[in-house]
Structure formats: structure tokens, C-alpha cells
Amino acid sequence: MGTITLSNGKTFEVECLSCAITQDLITPDGGVVIETEFFHAHQDVAYPIKGLVILASKRHVKCFDELTTEEKIDYIDVLTKIRKAQREVLGIEHVYYFYNEDTTHHFHTWMVPRYEWMYKFGRSVESVRPVLLHARNEMNDKENVKEVIHAIELLTKELSTN
């Protein structure tokens, strides 16, 4: 068990954050963006950045090569749909994708949008951690959280109609 602190300040004791979210034990702010038989997408619970989506497998696996053929096909399909919606409804032109296998959680991909304000932290992958920490520590105000929730609503609506 570990203690997880969400961007909204709530803390939870969980063995696996991704399992807790995909099993509806923890509801991320804004709820589910899109859900399929194999995957669950939601706003990142730790960093209040508009359009920062986590795509997590429902099955507890850690490595990409552990996914079944059906899961891999679904993964690419859902990832592509989310990316298209990010561009079309949120105007996000660039996204950094992260997936790692040494996580305490299970298989998930971060889809981190790049906004103009982020470039003061740099333009390379090395800038992402300072951006995330800035968002967590400096962007948890009501106005930004309201914008994040609105972005989730827009993505969810777009993905439910396509």
C-alpha cells in the first residue's frame, strides 16, 4: 500500500493507482474521458494541465509486450482518437508521450500537451518534469482547475460522438 496525493489535495491508500482508477475506486476530476473494453483514459490526477490525458490498461500488466494483440490494436486506436480530439477541440498542436516500465503502477501512457507557457522550462523532454511540478504547485487555483475540467468535458463529448 502507498499513499497517493491527487492534485486536488485528496489522499488515498492504494496498492496501484491505475487499478484504483480503472476499477472506479478513485474518480479523477472530470471523470472518464473515454473507456473501452481494455483501456481507460482520464485527466492526470496529479498535474492540473488542460488535456494531459493518461491512457491506462484495465488489466494489470507493466510492459507493452505483455498486451494481447486485441489490447495493442485497441491501444493504438484509442491513443489516436484522443490525440485527434486534443488537436480538434483543445487546439493542442504538440504532445509528448511517455510510457515507462519501472513504474509502481501498471501500463499507462501519459499524453502531455505542450503549451506556450511551458517553453520557459525548455523545449526538450528534460523540461517536462519542471513543467509538471510547476503545474502541481502553482496551477491548482480554482480558475485553472475550472479550465482543466472544461477541457475534460470537451474531450469526453468529442470522443463520445466519434
N, C-alpha and C positions, 0 to 999 in steps of 0.2 A: 504494500500500500504506500502511496505517496500523496502528498498534499499538492493540489493544483490550485493556483490562483488565476482566476479569469480577469480579463481587462476591466470588468465591472466591479472588481474587488471581492466577489464571492469566492469562497474556497471550498474545495471538495476533497474528500479522501477517496482515491480511486486506485485500482491496480493498473488500469490502462485508460487514458483519457479518450482515445479513439473508440474503444469498446463502449465506454460510458455514453459517448455522444451518439454513436450509431445504434445503440440499444435504447435511446431516449431516456437514459438515467440523468443526463445533463442536457439541457436545451441551450444551445448557443443563442446569443442575442440575435433576433431576427428569424430564428428557426432554420429549417432546412431550405437550401437553395434549390437542390434537385436530388432526387433519390431514385436509384434503380435497384434491381434485384441484388447487385453485387457492390454498389458504391453509394456513398452518402456525401453530399457536398454542403458546406456551411461556411459562414464567415469565420475567420480565425478568431478563437475565443480569447487570445492573449493580446492581440495587437489591433487597435481600432483604426484600420486603414480601409477606406472605401474599396470594395471589390477584392480584398485579399481573401481568396477562397481556399479552403482545404478540401481536397478530394480524398476521402478515406475509404479503404476497403471495409466491407462489413465483416468479412472473415478475418480472423486474427492470424495474419502472416506478416513477415517482416521484409521479405525480398521480392523483387519484381519477378524473378524466375520461379517463385512459388505459386504465382497466379495460374489458374487454369486458362485454357485457350479462350473459353467464353468470357472469363473475367478480363483478360487482356483486350479482347475486342470491345467489351463494354467500357473499359477504362479509356481507351483512345477515343471512342465515340463521345463519352460524357465530357472528357477533357476538351475536346474540340468544340462541343456545344457551349460549354461555359466560356471558353475563350472568345467565341464569336459573340456571345451575349455581352461579355465585358467590353468588347470593341463597339458593338452597336448601341447599347443602351447607356453605357457609362463613359464612352469615348476614350477608353484605355488603349493607347497605341503600343505600349511595350509591357511585357510581363517577364519576370524571372521565375523559372520553375525550379523547385527544389524537392528532392526526394533523397532520403538517406537511410541506410540500413543499420546504423548503430544507434537508433532511437530507442527510447524506453517505450514508445508507443508502437503501433503496428503500421503497416504500409499506408502511407498517405503522401500526397504531393501538395506542396504549397504553390499557389499561383499568386505571386507578389507583383502587383501592378507598380509601374514607375510613373510617378507624378513629378512635375517640375520642381516642387519644393524639396524633393529628395536629392536633387543633384548637388546641394550644398554639402552632402555627405560623401560625394564622389559618384562616379559613373560605373564602377566595376562591381562585381559580385561582392567584393570586400565592403562595399558601402551598405549592404543590406542589413547587417546586424545593427549598426548605429541607427539606421532608419527605423527598424523595429523597436528598438529601445526608446527612441525619441517618441514614437507614436504611443507606446505604452505609458511613458512617464509624463508626456506633455500634451497629449491629444485626447485625454479622457474626459474632456469637458462636454457638457450637455449638447452644445451645438454640433460638435464633430460626431458624437455618438448618434445624434439625430440624422446626420448626413449618411453615416455608415448604415444605419437601419433602413433609410430610404433606398440606398443603393442595393441592399439585400432584397428589398421588396421589388425593385425594378428587375433585378436579375431573375428572381423567382417567377415573376409574371412572364417575362420573356421566355424562360425555359419551360414554363408550363404550357405555353401556346405553340411551341415548336417541337 
